[in-house]
């Protein structure tokens, strides 16, 4: 067990895989901030893990779909802590219905990408050489497309949950590639974890019959939350990934990049530009 009690922040720390990430880092000796949306739901999970591991766990509220909430969270964290060793951008949603965030962004994109992009950049001042930032992507990123109207809200007529989810994860992947290059001189490592298809509550079709069929004929053949969580845990604390940056971690190993995405520098540049412009228009300076 680590003796130093380095700090780790985990978004969605009370979720299916988030609980497993939290327990693993607690057992490894980290002090943890559980960044959660609903503190009442998260509290018994925090209490149980804290009692069983003895690690100091702090609950902090954050709504990743709301930029003001992200800014407030980061301000409080920087006032309370001086150094951050691990940031796990774990939280994710796959909204079954068309929803728009308070900042007028499609909800899935707002939570999965924009909230984590803003969070990570605002926490940069307390990151140091050796800090590991790991974001959760998905094999669904291959369904994603980044266009100039990336942040434009959808209507119920043109909304597709899977393409929304895919483009949010592709955006996280592109953010990882850019950050790994930009923050290399600071010694901060930035990777993504691919858990493959995992049986968590995010897989719901909001149809009783379809969900029953899914439970019977699909869930038994995909990864358990423990299997899915292993990729992010490895990227966060395994010694072999110390100093490793700009990689996809899957099944405990470095997975190859898909060249058609990895080499799409034009789209990466577009995404960064529209993201920074959007944040600027919302009076957020990174």
C-alpha positions, 0 to 999 in steps of 0.5 A: 500500500502506498504510504503517501496518500496521493490524491485521486479524483474519480468522476462518476465514482458511485457508478457501476465501474466507478465503484470498482475504480474507487475501491481499487485506488483506495486499496492502493493507498490513495486519498480519493475525491468521489466526484458524483452527481447525486450525493445521497446515492453516493454516500452509502457507497463511500461509507462502505468502501471507506470502512473496508479500506480505511482510505480517506474518501471525500464526496463532492458534488458535480454536474458535468452537464453544467459548466458552472458546476464544473468550474465551482467544483474545480475552484473548491478542489484547488483551494482544498488540495495542492497536488493531484496524482490521478484523474479518472474521467470515468463518468458517462451517460447514454441518454435514451431521449433527446436532452439539452444541457443548461449550456444548450449542448446535447446532453450526452456530449455535454457530460461525456466530453465537454464537462470532462474537457473543462474539468481536466483543463481547470485542474491542470494547475495542481497536476505535476510531473507523473500525474496520470489522466485517464478518460473512459472511451468506448468501441462506439467511438468509431461511430462518431463524427465531429462536425462544425455543429458538434455542440448544436442541440438535436431535436427528437426527430434527428437524435440518435443515442448511439451516434451521440454517444459515439461522437462524445467518445471520439471527442474524448479520444481526440482530446487525449491525443492533443493533451498527450502532445501539449502536456508532454513537457510537463510530464503529465501522462494522458491516456484513454481506457477502452473497457469493451462492452460492459454490462452496466446500467448505461445499457438500457433501451427503455423498453420492458421487452427489449431490456428483458431480452437484453438481460437474457441474451446479451449481458451474459456474453459481455464484460462484467463491470469488474472486467471493464474496470480493469483497463482504467485501473491498469492505466491509473496505477500499474507500474508498467504504464508510468510515463506512458502517454497518448495511448489506448489501454485495453485489457491491461495492454496498449491497443493499436490506434486506428489510423483513420482516426489517429491521423485525422489532424484536421478534425482534431484541430476543428474539435479543439477550435470549436470547443475553446470557442464555445467555452469562451462564449460561456465566459470560461477561460482555461 
